[in-house]
Amino acid sequence: MTEKSWIDEKFSDIEYNLKSISEEIALAAVKSGRKPEDIDFMAVTKTVDEMFINRAIECGIKLIGENKVQEMLRKKPNLNLDGVSKNLIGHLQTNKVSQIVGEVDMIESVDSLKVAREIGKQSVKKGLVTDVLLEVNIGEEDSKTGFMPSEVEESVYQTAQIQGIRICGLMSIPPICDDNAKLCKFFEKIYNMYVDIGAKKIDNVYMNILSMGMSGDFVPAILCGSNHVRIGSKIFGPRIY
Ligand SMILES: *Cc1c(COP(=O)(O)O)cnc(C)c1O
């Protein structure tokens, strides 16, 4: 195949994938008593070339997610980001916080009070408020970062006091499960946490976003209450590192 035809084929794959995923999202939204537009559809663009990200944006994607600070900053100037939000979704090291604050619309992966405090500090320095989600290690896995379920509520209270930060919800990646029933237990557990904490009406806490669901599990995630799905390989194909 010539390079041109390879790219054209990938362009039409992206368009097709976005359309079919949008339909699945809409169906799951309605099934769970909500409207299709109640669910944020994020395209996860890590390792994806800018021309393909721009294609997804042309096809209507309004939210993109990267998981590395450097990659986000490198690609940003080459993207047509008019009307598109960009969120950081990967683990953030404290020493990279100053580079990313002000460069993204939301940091979804706040996984410690230490990083939350640094985000607050750098935001105040720049005269802005950074929207964040707290990441919950719902399966209490050693391989993942995030707040343990038992410490989430207390961490929300503590983070809410940090100047320069606005808590907008929770984010989570459940353990790999061999059946949907197990998976849904995790999704339901975090959904309940999201609702319970939201009901407390804590100052400076807006529990509006529940970010869960990826390529392999976004439908059950939505059925269990997610309103923000992060989808990569199902749009762009397998990642080549
Ligand atoms: C890569 C990534 C995704 C998307 O994963 P896919 O399985 O390719 O959809 C979602 N969330 C986070 C935090 C990621 O790092």
The ligand as an SDF file (V2000), in Angstrom:
LIG
                    3D

 15 15  0  0  0  0  0  0  0  0999 V2000
   -4.9690    4.5550   27.6100 C   0  0  0  0  0  0  0  0  0  0  0  0
   -5.9880    4.9690   28.5750 C   0  0  0  0  0  0  0  0  0  0  0  0
   -7.3560    4.8470   28.2720 C   0  0  0  0  0  0  0  0  0  0  0  0
   -7.8900    4.2740   26.9780 C   0  0  0  0  0  0  0  0  0  0  0  0
   -7.6210    2.9170   26.8570 O   0  0  0  0  0  0  0  0  0  0  0  0
   -8.2650    2.0410   25.6630 P   0  0  0  0  0  0  0  0  0  0  0  0
   -8.3900    0.6970   26.2440 O   0  0  0  0  0  0  0  0  0  0  0  0
   -7.3020    2.1160   24.5350 O   0  0  0  0  0  0  0  0  0  0  0  0
   -9.5580    2.6450   25.3220 O   0  0  0  0  0  0  0  0  0  0  0  0
   -8.2710    5.2960   29.2230 C   0  0  0  0  0  0  0  0  0  0  0  0
   -7.8780    5.8280   30.3930 N   0  0  0  0  0  0  0  0  0  0  0  0
   -6.5760    5.9580   30.7160 C   0  0  0  0  0  0  0  0  0  0  0  0
   -6.2170    6.5470   32.0270 C   0  0  0  0  0  0  0  0  0  0  0  0
   -5.5860    5.5350   29.8160 C   0  0  0  0  0  0  0  0  0  0  0  0
   -4.3030    5.6700   30.1560 O   0  0  0  0  0  0  0  0  0  0  0  0
  1  2  1  0
  2  3  1  0
  2 14  2  0
  3  4  1  0
  3 10  2  0
  4  5  1  0
  5  6  1  0
  6  7  2  0
  6  8  1  0
  6  9  1  0
 10 11  1  0
 11 12  2  0
 12 13  1  0
 12 14  1  0
 14 15  1  0
M  END
$$$$
